[in-house]
Amino acid sequence: YVAELALCALVAWLYSARVAVVFGAATATVGGVFVWLANRSYLPEVSPIDPVLIWLFSTIVLVLLLVVAIIPNRMLHRSLRTGEEKTRILADSEARLRVFQSAMEASPIAIGMSSPEGKHWYQNTAFDDLFGDIGDDPPTTLYVDNTVGREVFDTIMQGKAWSGDVQMYGRDGDIRVIHLRAYAVSDAEGKVLTLIGVHSDITEQMRLEEAMIQSEKMMSVGGLAAGMAHEINNPLAGMMQSANVISNRLDGDREKNRKKAAEAGTTMAVIQKYLALSDIPRMLEMITRSGTQAAEIVTNILSFARKADASFVPCDLAHLLNQ
């Protein structure tokens, strides 16, 4: 009976508890039938020890049946279950691969892949829109500077990463500024499986940065011009005021000027004749006019540099063009 319990446990482990119960009942029934037949003298040649031997024989027969039928069935069941598990894992892997491929194609960032030897074999939609068909040798067809392209591929083919801004040819042959992140995908042993390049087009960003820098320069120049305008205004005012005073002092209609001329032993008529012959009045007028123009320029510089609220007002286009 201990042996029978052990066999039942083996059956339960190999197949199921239900089969183990059936196996135990079958062995007990067959053994009991043989013992009952022996005791009823239906088996005349049986000795008292023979029923035990008969029970053991029936158990051995059932074990052989177990080996021939139940164990292969169990192994087949396990094999089928393993096959179903592998099929499910394969289906899950294919589904994840499709999701990954869809994400790659929907990405706005250009992604390209090459073999460990550097042969280009994959590009997503964004890559195709940005660069078009680049062939299978990117260092010579994609990079403006082939030396940089070789440096990038030599680096990542060694299993290292490379990152930086490079110039590449766009789909229409124009030069684009690209922020490149390139790296290699390796297995557990460090063997390079594929090379991946992630390309971000920063051409417009670079242009905006240059425009911002230029705008900051203009703001600095505006501030400097405003400071210079204040410094220019002081001597300019003195120059114009002096020219105006000289014009007043040479005016013959002023009584004070005539007295000063008489004290000097001359007349304003003589002085004005001398001035006319020397073209002094025209020069004084030119000084005044130039000073006025310079003052207007300084005013315009201050107006340009000064922060003011925008508003809609009628303007004289000719005056704006002059400014």
RAMOCOR-V340293 format. One record per residue. N is the residue number from 1. PHI is phi as a letter, one per 30 degrees, with the letter a starting at -180 (999 if undefined). OMEGA is omega in degrees with one decimal (999 if undefined). NEAR is the number of other ideal C-beta (glycine too) atoms within 10 Angstrom. Layout:
N/PHI/OMEGA/NEAR, N/PHI/OMEGA/NEAR
//
This chain:
1/999/174.2/10, 2/d/177.8/6, 3/d/179.6/11, 4/d/177.1/16, 5/d/178.2/11, 6/d/178.2/10, 7/d/178.2/18, 8/d/177.4/19, 9/d/177.9/13, 10/d/179.0/16, 11/d/179.6/24, 12/d/180.0/16, 13/d/-177.2/11, 14/d/-173.4/17, 15/b/179.5/19, 16/a/179.7/14, 17/d/-179.6/12, 18/d/178.6/10, 19/d/178.3/17, 20/d/178.4/20, 21/d/178.6/13, 22/d/179.7/15, 23/d/179.7/23, 24/d/178.7/19, 25/d/-179.2/11, 26/d/179.9/14, 27/d/179.6/22, 28/d/-178.4/15, 29/d/-179.3/11, 30/d/179.1/17, 31/d/179.9/21, 32/d/179.4/13, 33/d/-179.9/13, 34/d/178.3/21, 35/d/-179.2/16, 36/d/177.9/11, 37/d/179.3/14, 38/d/179.9/19, 39/d/179.3/12, 40/d/177.9/8, 41/i/171.6/8, 42/d/175.1/10, 43/c/-169.1/14, 44/d/-175.8/6, 45/d/-174.9/6, 46/c/175.5/17, 47/c/-178.6/9, 48/d/-178.7/8, 49/d/-175.8/8, 50/d/178.9/15, 51/e/177.3/19, 52/d/178.2/13, 53/d/178.5/12, 54/d/178.7/19, 55/d/177.1/20, 56/d/179.1/12, 57/d/179.6/14, 58/d/177.6/19, 59/d/179.3/19, 60/d/178.6/11, 61/d/-179.8/12, 62/d/176.3/20, 63/d/176.7/17, 64/d/175.9/10, 65/d/177.9/13, 66/d/-178.8/19, 67/d/-175.0/10, 68/d/-171.6/10, 69/c/-169.8/10, 70/d/-176.5/21, 71/d/175.9/15, 72/d/177.2/11, 73/d/178.5/14, 74/d/178.9/17, 75/d/177.2/11, 76/d/178.8/10, 77/d/178.1/13, 78/d/179.0/12, 79/d/178.8/11, 80/d/179.7/10, 81/d/176.9/10, 82/d/177.9/10, 83/d/177.3/10, 84/d/178.7/10, 85/d/178.1/10, 86/d/178.4/10, 87/d/179.0/10, 88/d/178.8/10, 89/d/178.6/10, 90/d/178.7/10, 91/d/177.6/10, 92/d/179.7/10, 93/d/178.6/10, 94/d/178.7/10, 95/d/178.3/10, 96/d/178.3/10, 97/d/178.0/10, 98/d/177.7/10, 99/d/179.3/10, 100/d/179.4/10, 101/d/177.7/12, 102/d/178.5/10, 103/d/178.4/10, 104/d/-177.9/17, 105/d/-179.2/12, 106/d/-177.2/10, 107/d/177.1/14, 108/d/-179.5/10, 109/c/-178.0/15, 110/d/-178.8/22, 111/b/177.7/18, 112/b/-180.0/23, 113/b/179.0/16, 114/b/176.9/24, 115/d/177.5/15, 116/e/177.9/16, 117/d/177.7/10, 118/j/179.4/18, 119/d/-177.8/12, 120/d/-178.1/21, 121/b/179.8/11, 122/b/171.3/14, 123/a/-179.9/23, 124/d/-175.9/20, 125/d/179.8/14, 126/d/177.7/20, 127/d/179.9/23, 128/d/178.9/15, 129/d/-176.0/14, 130/d/-172.8/20, 131/c/-175.5/22, 132/i/-179.3/13, 133/d/-177.0/9, 134/c/-179.0/19, 135/i/-177.0/10, 136/c/179.8/12, 137/b/-174.9/14, 138/e/-177.6/22, 139/e/-177.9/19, 140/c/-176.1/11, 141/c/-172.8/16, 142/c/-174.4/22, 143/d/175.0/22, 144/d/175.9/14, 145/c/-177.8/12, 146/d/179.6/12, 147/d/177.7/9, 148/d/178.6/17, 149/d/178.6/21, 150/d/178.8/14, 151/d/179.3/16, 152/d/-175.7/23, 153/d/176.7/21, 154/d/-179.6/13, 155/d/-175.4/15, 156/d/175.9/22, 157/d/174.6/16, 158/d/179.7/9, 159/i/179.6/15, 160/c/179.3/11, 161/c/177.8/10, 162/b/-179.5/18, 163/b/178.8/11, 164/l/178.8/12, 165/c/-179.2/11, 166/b/175.6/20, 167/c/-179.8/13, 168/b/177.5/25, 169/d/177.7/16, 170/d/-178.0/16, 171/e/-178.2/14, 172/c/179.2/7, 173/i/178.1/7, 174/d/-178.6/9, 175/d/-179.6/11, 176/c/174.6/20, 177/c/-173.5/17, 178/b/169.2/24, 179/d/-172.7/16, 180/c/170.8/19, 181/b/-176.2/15, 182/c/-179.7/21, 183/a/-179.6/16, 184/c/173.9/21, 185/c/-176.2/13, 186/c/176.6/13, 187/d/-176.3/8, 188/d/-178.9/5, 189/c/179.0/5, 190/i/178.9/8, 191/d/-178.9/10, 192/d/-179.5/16, 193/c/179.6/10, 194/a/178.6/13, 195/c/-175.5/25, 196/b/175.1/15, 197/b/178.5/23, 198/c/-171.2/17, 199/c/176.0/23, 200/c/-179.5/16, 201/d/-178.3/20, 202/c/-178.3/15, 203/d/-179.5/15, 204/d/177.9/10, 205/d/178.0/12, 206/d/178.3/14, 207/d/178.3/11, 208/d/178.6/11, 209/d/177.1/11, 210/d/177.9/10, 211/d/178.1/10, 212/d/178.5/10, 213/d/178.3/10, 214/d/178.3/10, 215/d/177.6/10, 216/d/176.6/10, 217/d/179.6/10, 218/d/177.3/13, 219/d/178.3/11, 220/d/178.2/10, 221/d/178.1/13, 222/d/177.2/16, 223/d/177.7/11, 224/d/179.8/11, 225/d/179.0/17, 226/d/177.8/16, 227/d/178.6/11, 228/d/-179.4/14, 229/d/178.5/20, 230/d/179.9/11, 231/d/179.8/10, 232/d/-176.7/16, 233/e/-176.3/15, 234/d/177.9/9, 235/d/178.7/9, 236/d/178.1/18, 237/d/178.1/12, 238/d/179.8/11, 239/d/-178.0/15, 240/d/179.5/18, 241/d/179.0/11, 242/d/178.4/13, 243/d/178.4/19, 244/d/179.2/14, 245/d/179.1/10, 246/d/178.6/15, 247/d/179.3/15, 248/d/-178.0/11, 249/d/-179.6/12, 250/c/179.3/16, 251/d/-177.2/12, 252/d/-179.0/13, 253/d/-178.5/7, 254/d/-179.3/13, 255/d/-179.3/7, 256/d/179.3/10, 257/d/179.5/17, 258/d/177.7/16, 259/d/179.1/11, 260/d/179.4/14, 261/d/178.6/17, 262/d/177.5/11, 263/d/178.9/8, 264/d/177.9/9, 265/i/178.5/7, 266/b/179.1/12, 267/b/178.8/13, 268/d/178.9/19, 269/d/178.7/11, 270/d/-179.5/11, 271/d/-178.6/19, 272/d/176.8/17, 273/d/177.8/11, 274/d/-179.7/11, 275/d/179.8/17, 276/d/178.3/11, 277/d/-179.8/8, 278/c/178.4/10, 279/i/-179.2/10, 280/d/180.0/16, 281/e/179.5/14, 282/d/179.1/11, 283/d/178.0/13, 284/d/178.1/17, 285/d/178.7/12, 286/d/177.6/12, 287/d/-179.2/17, 288/d/-179.0/16, 289/d/179.1/12, 290/d/177.5/14, 291/d/178.1/19, 292/d/177.8/12, 293/d/178.3/10, 294/d/178.2/15, 295/d/177.1/16, 296/d/178.0/12, 297/d/178.7/14, 298/d/178.4/19, 299/d/178.6/13, 300/d/178.3/14, 301/d/177.9/17, 302/d/179.0/15, 303/d/179.3/12, 304/d/-176.1/15, 305/d/-176.1/18, 306/d/176.3/9, 307/d/-177.5/5, 308/b/177.2/7, 309/d/180.0/4, 310/d/178.4/4, 311/a/178.6/5, 312/c/179.8/5, 313/b/174.8/4, 314/d/-177.9/4, 315/b/174.0/8, 316/c/-175.9/9, 317/d/179.2/7, 318/d/178.7/8, 319/d/178.1/8, 320/d/178.6/8, 321/d/177.2/7, 322/d/177.6/9, 323/d/999/12
//
